């Protein structure tokens, strides 16, 4: 399973332990460019928000937050593949 497939799986499961794993998976891409670093930060902010909602608020916002996190991840994947 590649890095982005694993990140997609983390978006689907979105638990507290997922944050550390996502950070570890994305660490290899930090510093490639300011744009990639900004995309990582945007994804992680949305992902952390998703985890918070999953852990505290139930199902109300989960679908839209997962969609947003997947969109950010897709953008990041594209950026990494273009700069690779």
VENRA-V173713 format. One record per helix or strand. SS is the DSSP state (2 for helix, 1 for strand). FROM is the first residue (numbers start at 1). TO is the last residue. Records with the same first field share a line. If there is no record, write none. Layout:
BEGIN
SS = FROM-TO ; FROM-TO
END
This chain:
BEGIN
2 = 3-13 ; 16-29 ; 34-56 ; 62-83
END
